Amino acid sequence: MTKKQRALAAVEALEEKYPDAMCTLDYTDPLQLLIATRLSAQCTDARVNLVTPELFGRYKTAEDFAAADVADVERIIHSCGFFRAKARDIVNMCKMLIEKFDSKVPDNIDDLVTLPGVGRKTANLIVGDIYGKPAVVADTHLIRISNLLGLVDTKDPKKVEAELRKILPPDRSNNFCHRVVFHGRDTCISGRPKCENCCMKEFCTSFTSKNSKR
């Protein structure tokens, strides 16, 4: 089985198991997703979703955030961790959106990663979920599970993204990343995987390698 064949098998297996998987951050517009994703760094989506109703109720536009008192943003997002850096980035990214992008969230990775606090993971999420473009969100679940499956042999996020772009069906890659997150939380749990219950065990190189040695 080639990597491309294994990737397609993984896509199909996860589509069957998690047909409705999607981003678990709550948002109603591109700016909200951009900010929520920045808040989610080293923080659970569930915690972010508890914080954003007050944040988005108080600040509704890029102009609102750009004019915000950073201390007030810090207060609201305090429980998300690293709140000082996140608050600073949120205010500064909105200033940059106004100055360089006419207050609109860019639709491409190259522009998105110029924003304060925005890396390729966030940029891919935005272009995939908001703009419907092929995307590979290389978070910890995707990196770990892609290695276990034998789709990649690196833990470098940028290299994982590049390698998966070569073998995943472009129109299904973004949703595949969301489904991998669900699978990582539900079955392929770090340090205690439930391999016998895995829908991908028949072609997972980690599972087959372990069983061939028994």
Residue pairs with C-beta under 8 A, 6 or more apart in sequence:
1 9
1 203
3 150
3 151
3 167
4 166
4 167
6 149
6 150
6 151
6 167
6 203
6 205
7 151
7 164
7 167
7 168
7 169
8 169
9 200
9 203
10 149
10 151
10 176
10 200
10 203
11 168
11 169
11 172
11 176
13 199
13 200
14 21
14 176
14 179
14 180
14 182
14 183
14 199
14 200
15 172
15 175
15 179
16 199
17 179
17 183
17 199
18 178
18 179
18 182
18 183
21 175
21 178
21 179
21 181
21 182
22 129
22 175
22 178
23 33
23 125
23 129
23 178
24 45
24 46
24 49
24 181
25 33
25 36
25 37
25 40
25 45
25 48
25 49
25 52
26 36
26 49
26 52
26 53
27 33
27 36
27 52
28 56
30 104
30 105
30 126
30 130
31 61
31 62
31 65
31 94
31 97
31 105
32 52
32 56
33 125
33 126
33 129
33 130
34 93
34 105
34 115
34 118
34 122
34 126
35 52
35 55
35 56
35 65
35 90
35 93
36 48
36 49
36 52
37 121
37 122
37 125
37 126
38 86
38 89
38 90
38 93
38 117
38 118
38 122
39 48
39 51
39 52
39 77
39 80
39 86
39 90
40 48
40 80
41 82
41 86
42 81
42 82
43 80
43 81
43 82
47 79
47 80
48 80
50 79
51 76
51 77
51 79
51 80
54 76
55 73
55 76
55 77
58 64
58 72
58 76
59 65
59 68
59 73
61 103
62 94
62 97
62 98
62 103
63 94
63 98
63 103
64 94
65 73
65 90
65 91
65 94
66 91
66 94
66 95
66 97
66 98
68 91
70 87
70 88
70 91
71 87
73 87
73 90
73 91
74 83
74 84
74 87
77 83
77 86
77 87
77 90
80 86
85 117
86 117
88 116
89 116
89 117
89 118
90 117
92 116
92 117
93 115
93 116
93 117
93 118
96 114
96 115
96 116
97 103
97 104
97 105
97 115
100 114
101 111
105 112
105 126
105 130
106 112
106 115
106 126
107 127
107 130
107 131
107 133
108 127
109 120
109 123
109 124
109 127
112 118
112 122
112 123
112 126
112 127
113 119
113 120
113 123
120 138
120 157
120 158
120 161
121 137
121 138
121 139
121 157
124 135
124 136
124 137
124 138
124 161
124 174
124 177
125 135
125 137
127 133
127 135
128 134
128 135
128 137
128 173
128 174
128 177
129 135
129 174
133 174
134 165
134 170
134 171
134 173
134 174
135 173
135 174
135 177
136 142
136 160
136 161
136 164
136 165
136 168
136 173
136 174
136 177
137 174
137 177
137 178
138 157
138 158
138 160
138 161
138 164
138 177
139 177
139 181
140 184
140 190
141 180
141 181
141 183
141 184
141 185
141 188
142 160
142 164
142 177
142 180
142 181
143 152
143 155
143 157
143 160
144 184
144 188
144 190
145 180
145 183
145 184
145 188
146 152
146 160
146 163
146 164
146 180
147 153
147 154
147 155
147 206
148 188
148 193
148 204
148 205
148 206
148 207
149 200
149 203
149 204
149 205
149 206
150 204
150 205
150 206
151 163
151 164
151 167
152 159
152 160
152 163
152 164
154 160
154 163
164 173
165 173
168 176
183 199
183 200
184 190
187 193
187 194
187 197
187 198
187 199
188 194
188 195
188 198
195 201
195 204
195 207
195 210
198 204
198 207
201 207
201 208
202 208
